[in-house]
Amino acid sequence: PPKCVELLAAAFGKDKTNSCLRQTDNLALDCEHRFNSMRYISDIFVEKTKGSVVLGTSRQTSNLQSAIPIEVTKFTDSKGDAFTNTKSLPQTSWDEASFTCTNALKRMKYILEYNQTTINSISVEIETADVDIQTSALKQGFEITFVPAKSSDSIERSRAKNNLITRPRSGNPGYIVGRPTLGARKPNANSTVSYVDALK
């Protein structure tokens, strides 16, 4: 795998999986920062409609009604124990006695729930591993998965509504190259002429 970089582009509606090597010259110094999973979650918010990332504390972003936090739904520590209580997650820390970085980030999976126009929520599943001082690099995996909102499944499907088949499409908040843009024919006031409106 290539060397890990700090920025990796993500496109709306496109699932993505990536792996890389997180290198270190001094594990004791890098453990609690470069190998800490919280650096990809804490004080990071995503705008629902634009999809852009906002940095800052919850108090600083409180005026942004469209900004949503990233919520940890599952945390698997280096022993294989799974935690769902996000208020008491194991911390990444340097163990001086064993010269080991405990609970270093191994894998992270972002799950974005969305509907036709907005991102509803962002959750993340985390796996960690212990890394000893002899290790100069740790393979890390990052994954992004887009999941349609559950509420959309409750919409009545019929041929008249033209929604019997779920089709991939492109549109706000993310335009995807190669996929059709959703549109509709709308009659004007005298119902004699129609035109196409792109749905936002």
Beta strands, then each sheet from edge to edge (+ up, - down):
strand 1: 16-23
strand 2: 44-47
strand 3: 53-55
strand 4: 67-76
strand 5: 82-83
strand 6: 93-95
strand 7: 100-114
strand 8: 119-132
strand 9: 137-148
strand 10: 183-187
strand 11: 194-198
sheet 1: 1+ 9- 7- 6+
sheet 2: 1+ 9- 7- 8+ 4+ 2- 3+
sheet 3: 1+ 9- 7- 8+ 4+ 5-
sheet 4: 10+ 11-
end
